[in-house]
């Protein structure tokens, strides 16, 4: 008896779907207000900060993960901000525009 038969015995009224669901990228909520992309120096090291997202924190964390992988740099998500190590404002703004976000450059 295989797994499918066991499941049919346990749940006889369940109707299995014919096509399995496709697992794609989770959709990130788009907003009308622009994301603010600014540059700072902390302890003498340059960082780029993205803030102003009004959606769910989990979506913003997913965006932070994608940005860090795209740039191959370190970073974190703290206090509703994405902090990326280094000055990557131009690349980040291009990446966000590809995703469909509006961006605003602050700080030089």
C-alpha positions as CSV (number, residue, x, y, z in Angstrom):
1,X,0.0,0.0,0.0
2,X,1.6,3.3,-1.1
3,X,1.1,6.7,0.4
4,X,-1.7,7.8,-1.9
5,X,-3.8,4.7,-0.9
6,X,-3.2,5.4,2.8
7,X,-4.3,9.0,2.3
8,X,-7.4,7.9,0.5
9,X,-8.2,5.6,3.4
10,X,-7.7,8.4,5.9
11,X,-9.6,11.1,4.0
12,X,-12.2,9.4,1.7
13,X,-14.2,12.6,1.0
14,X,-11.1,14.5,-0.2
15,X,-10.8,15.1,-4.0
16,X,-7.3,15.4,-5.2
17,X,-6.5,18.1,-7.7
18,X,-5.4,17.0,-11.1
19,X,-2.5,19.4,-11.6
20,X,-0.1,20.2,-8.8
21,X,0.2,23.9,-7.8
22,X,3.2,25.7,-9.2
23,X,5.5,27.1,-6.7
24,X,6.8,30.4,-7.9
25,X,8.2,33.5,-6.2
26,X,5.8,35.0,-3.6
27,X,4.2,38.2,-4.8
28,X,5.5,41.3,-3.1
29,X,2.9,44.0,-2.4
30,X,3.5,47.1,-4.6
31,X,2.9,50.6,-3.1
32,X,2.2,54.0,-4.6
33,X,4.7,55.9,-2.5
34,X,8.3,55.8,-3.5
35,X,10.9,53.8,-1.5
36,X,13.6,56.1,-0.1
37,X,17.2,55.0,-0.9
38,X,19.8,56.9,1.1
39,X,23.5,56.8,1.8
40,X,25.2,57.1,5.2
41,X,28.5,56.4,6.8
42,X,28.5,54.6,10.1
43,X,31.9,54.1,11.9
44,X,33.6,55.3,8.7
45,X,32.0,52.6,6.5
46,X,29.5,53.3,3.8
47,X,26.0,51.8,4.0
48,X,22.8,52.2,1.9
49,X,19.5,52.4,3.6
50,X,16.1,51.6,2.0
51,X,13.0,52.7,3.9
52,X,9.4,53.8,3.4
53,X,7.8,50.4,2.6
54,X,4.2,50.3,3.9
55,X,3.4,46.6,3.2
56,X,4.0,43.6,5.4
57,X,7.3,43.0,7.2
58,X,7.6,39.6,5.7
59,X,7.5,41.1,2.2
60,X,10.1,43.7,3.0
61,X,12.3,40.9,4.5
62,X,11.9,38.9,1.3
63,X,12.9,42.1,-0.7
64,X,16.0,42.5,1.6
65,X,17.0,38.9,0.9
66,X,16.7,39.3,-2.9
67,X,18.7,42.6,-2.8
68,X,21.5,41.0,-0.8
69,X,21.7,38.0,-3.1
70,X,21.6,40.3,-6.2
71,X,24.4,42.5,-4.9
72,X,26.4,39.7,-3.2
73,X,26.9,41.8,-0.1
74,X,25.9,41.6,3.5
75,X,23.1,43.5,5.1
76,X,20.2,43.4,7.6
77,X,16.6,44.3,8.2
78,X,16.1,46.4,11.3
79,X,13.5,49.0,12.4
80,X,11.5,48.7,9.1
81,X,14.7,49.5,7.1
82,X,16.9,47.5,4.8
83,X,20.6,48.2,5.5
84,X,23.0,47.1,2.8
85,X,26.8,47.3,3.3
86,X,28.4,49.6,0.7
87,X,27.2,52.4,-1.6
88,X,25.0,50.6,-4.1
89,X,22.3,53.3,-4.6
90,X,22.3,53.2,-8.4
91,X,22.2,49.4,-8.6
92,X,19.5,49.1,-5.9
93,X,17.4,51.8,-7.6
94,X,17.6,50.0,-11.0
95,X,16.8,46.6,-9.3
96,X,13.7,48.1,-7.6
97,X,12.5,49.8,-10.8
98,X,12.7,46.4,-12.5
99,X,10.5,45.0,-9.7
100,X,8.0,47.8,-10.3
101,X,8.8,50.0,-7.3
102,X,9.1,53.8,-7.4
103,X,12.3,55.0,-5.8
104,X,13.6,58.3,-4.5
105,X,17.3,59.1,-4.0
106,X,18.3,60.9,-0.9
107,X,21.7,62.1,0.3
108,X,23.8,63.2,-2.6
